[in-house]
C-alpha cells in the first residue's frame, strides 16, 4: 500500500477528503495527491499524521500499529498568559484575532462539569 493510499484510507475512516485533510494540516489543497510522485517533507508528513492521530511510520507502511510512536496528550493554556501563541489549521493566529478570541472567552459564564452556569 502506498503512502497516498494509506493516507487516503485513514482520512476516509476519519470522514475527511484528502483536500480537507491537507487544509487541516496547513498544506496546499492538492499537496497529498502529489506524494505519489514526490516524497513529502518530513514536517508535512508529521502534520498529516497528527491530524489523523496516527504515527508517521504507520502512514509510511513501516508498521501496522496506528499510534506506535505517538502518545495523545491534553494541552492546556491559560488565556491570561501574555506569551500564549494560538494557531488554527497549522497557521498562526494574528495578535488582533488572539485578543478578540480572548475577549470572547472572558465574556463566557463559568460552568460546572455538567455545563450548568455557576
C-alpha positions in Angstrom: 0.0 0.0 0.0 1.4 3.4 -1.0 1.8 6.4 1.3 -1.1 8.2 -0.6 -3.4 5.2 -0.4 -2.8 4.6 3.3 -3.3 8.3 4.0 -6.5 8.3 1.9 -7.8 5.2 3.7 -7.2 6.8 7.2 -8.7 10.1 6.0 -11.9 8.2 4.9 -12.1 6.5 8.2 -12.0 9.9 9.9 -14.6 11.3 7.5 -12.2 13.5 5.6 -11.4 14.0 2.0 -7.7 14.4 1.1 -8.3 18.1 0.3 -9.9 18.7 3.7 -7.1 16.7 5.4 -4.5 18.8 3.7 -6.2 22.0 4.7 -6.5 20.9 8.3 -2.8 20.1 8.3 -2.0 23.6 6.9 -0.9 22.3 3.5 -1.9 23.2 -0.1 -5.2 21.7 -1.1 -3.7 19.1 -3.5 -0.4 18.5 -1.7 -1.2 14.9 -0.6 -2.1 13.9 -4.1 1.4 14.8 -5.2 3.0 12.4 -2.7 2.9 9.6 -5.2 5.4 11.5 -7.5 7.3 13.4 -4.8 8.2 12.4 -1.3 6.7 14.8 1.3 8.8 16.9 3.6 9.0 15.2 7.0 7.3 18.2 8.7 4.3 17.9 6.3 4.0 14.2 6.9 4.1 14.8 10.6 1.3 17.4 10.3 -0.9 15.0 8.4 -0.2 12.2 10.9 -1.1 14.5 13.7 -4.5 15.4 12.1 -5.2 11.7 11.6 -3.9 10.7 15.0 -1.5 8.1 13.7 2.3 7.8 13.5 4.3 8.7 10.5 5.6 5.2 10.5 2.1 3.9 10.0 1.5 6.2 7.1 4.8 5.1 5.5 3.8 1.5 5.9 6.6 0.7 8.3 4.2 -0.6 11.0 0.6 -1.6 11.2 0.2 -0.1 14.6 -1.5 3.3 14.1 -0.1 5.0 17.1 3.1 3.1 17.5 5.2 6.2 18.4 2.6 8.8 19.4 1.0 9.4 22.7 -2.0 11.7 22.8 -1.7 14.4 25.4 -4.0 17.0 26.7 -2.8 20.6 26.1 -4.0 23.3 28.4 -3.3 27.0 28.0 -4.2 30.0 30.3 -5.7 32.9 28.4 -4.0 35.3 30.9 -0.6 34.1 29.6 0.7 37.0 27.6 3.1 34.7 25.7 0.3 32.4 24.6 0.5 31.7 20.9 -2.6 30.4 19.1 -2.7 28.6 15.8 -5.6 27.3 13.7 -5.2 24.7 11.0 -1.4 24.9 11.3 -1.3 28.7 10.8 -0.6 31.3 13.5 -3.5 33.5 14.7 -2.7 37.2 14.4 -2.4 39.2 17.6 -5.6 41.0 16.7 -7.6 37.8 16.4 -5.9 36.4 19.5 -7.1 39.4 21.5 -10.6 39.1 20.0 -10.8 35.4 20.9 -9.6 36.0 24.5 -12.2 38.8 24.8 -14.9 36.5 23.7 -13.7 33.8 26.1 -13.8 36.3 29.0 -17.4 37.1 28.4 -18.5 33.4 28.7 -20.0 32.5 32.1 -18.3 29.9 34.2 -19.8 26.4 34.1 -19.6 23.3 36.2 -18.8 19.8 34.9 -22.4 19.3 33.8 -22.5 22.5 31.8 -24.6 24.5 34.3 -23.8 28.2 34.8 -22.1 28.8 38.1 
